[in-house]
Each structure stands twice: as C-alpha cells, then as structure tokens.
Amino acid sequence: MRAVTLEPGKPGSLALEEVEDLVPDPNAVLVRALAIGVCGTDRELIEGVYGAAPAGRARLVLGHESLGCVVSAPQGSGFAPGDFVVGVVRHPDPVPCANCALGEWDMCRNGRYTERGIKQADGFCAEHWQADPRFVVRISPALGVAGVLLEPASVIAKAWEHIDRISARSRRSPQRLLVTGAGPVGLMAALLGTQRGLEVHVLDHNDQGAKPRLAHALGVAYHVDFPQLELDLVIECTGSPEILGQALQRSAPGGIVCLTGLSGSRHGPCIDLAELNQAMVLENRVVFGTVNANLRHYRVAAAALAHADRAWLEQLITRRVPLGEWQQAYEKRPGDVKTVLLFED
Ligand SMILES: [Zn+2]
C-alpha cells in the first residue's frame, strides 16, 4: 500500500512510497483512510526538527489528523464496517505513569508516551491503518471530510475542560473570550466559545481571506490589532511571545489565560516576574498551558463538531489535495487554514 513517510531528523526525506501491506490484527480495528489533515507539527517533522521512528526502523509513517472508514472490527468492540472513525494520536507510556494508568495520557508525567505519526509510532497517512479499539473514536458520517477536524478539535475540547475547572473557583463564569490566532485550532476555540454562549473575539494578522471570512460567518468579532477590551478569558493559539505579553496585560481581574501555542526558539520581550506575581496574586489571575487530548476530549469534540454548521466546518478546509498530488498538501500557501490530503475523490 502507499504511505507518506519520512526519516525523522532528516530534512528532505519526505516521500510517498510503497510500504508492506498491514498484517491484520484480529484484536484491532482495520481502517481504510479517507483523509489526513496537515498541520504545523507535520512541517516540523518534515524540516527534521522533531519526531522519532518506531523502534528498530529508520522511517516513520506521517499523519496524526485522521479520518477513515472501518473495514473490519473485533466482535464486541463497538465498531462495525462502514463506521467513520478517527485514530487517537497519543498512547500511554509503557510504565505506565500514574496519569497514563488512569487513561489520562495527555497528562503523561514521564514523557515516554508514543504519538502516532510523530513519536515512535506510525501515523495514519497510509491507505490502511489499524488501531486498538480503545484508541479509535467514531464520528458522525454526516460530517463528511470535516471529520478530519476532530483531532485539532480534541485539543481545544481539553483546553475548555481545564478552563471550566479553573472557572469553577468563582460563581461568575467568563463572559468575554479573546482567541489569538485564527488557524484551525483558534477557530475551533472560537466555535466552542460560541457554543457556550460567550462574547467571542478573534485576533489574527490576516486582514483578508478565509480567516476573517470564517470568523464573520461564525458571528464573532475579528480584530487585526489587539482589542482594547478587558478579557475574562484568552485562549492563546499563536505561540507569539508578543501576543502572550499583551494577553497577560489585557486579562481582567480574575482572568484566565490558556496557552495552546508553541513559541519554538523565538525570544520575546522580557517580563518582570515581580510585576507578573503582583498582577496574578492581587487580582486572582491564572495562566496555564495545555497540550494533547485523551479519549473523553475526543468524544466531547465529536459532539461539538456534530452540533456545528457543517458548511462552516467545510469552509475551514481551504485546500483538498488528492493523493496523486500529495506534495502540494505539505506546501504552506497564503490564506491556508486547513489543508487536507484526500485518499479518495
Ligand atoms: Zn505516562
């Protein structure tokens, strides 16, 4: 079968190649790939700055944002041929640590987890893939190709769960949200914000194209300059240290700043920790980071997508690339929100 693979750590090693067909595991769900989403992590893998192949191998099958159709499933697994499914990216570490043992591998404490298509486990960018039924999530077939958005949505579903738990410390819940960055993760954060009835603002430097159009279609305010508003909640999706600095300054007393983006090696403005401490203690602010998702977040995300406007979700997919032109899927083009590689037309 064909698969998109690379040699982690080696730039320029990305290829569509013939790999050995899967040996079906009777205890696994066998899935025919429909689509794969491409994100910044894939580009980092392609640039060789990140990633690890499975033990004893040089190459890794890429792809962690999946959508597929079940070919076969073990009896009693809860899956049946024809189901639309998505594979869970992170799997628990082998020890396992206290959190992985409880199914909260998104909170792994020892860093020995594996991630499909990223770290020591083959991804989903192959004509077929299989997975333990415990790491497969069913989604509504009515979502069509938009089902490929489940993985990025799961990351935001986790962020919202943690925001809710922090918010529960006071009786007034956040009412005004700013999402920084109108990429797929930011737009998912805005979508879930509207589903909760918040006043939602989105900040992004693109003043035209799909991003402002998608924000307006969602009915949220769109800004290209940091809005001069008191913010109950900021969901930071850019990783920009400058944006983070402004988010901290603009958060309201009791405000929450949730960090989901990565800064890489960028250095930002220096922060006076004494001043930050003062602002956090005297006005009950919270800043926290979140990454990845466990099974319950995938399920919450699946429900959120099922309740969203399908046409809006489909517009988030700004480029659809057939497998025959696979290289184009990994190019970054102006105006891209989500690019998807299609295994079938
Ligand atoms: Zn762990």
Residues whose N, C-alpha, C, O or C-beta is under 5 A from the ligand:
A	BS01	ZN	D93 C97 C100 C108 R109 N110
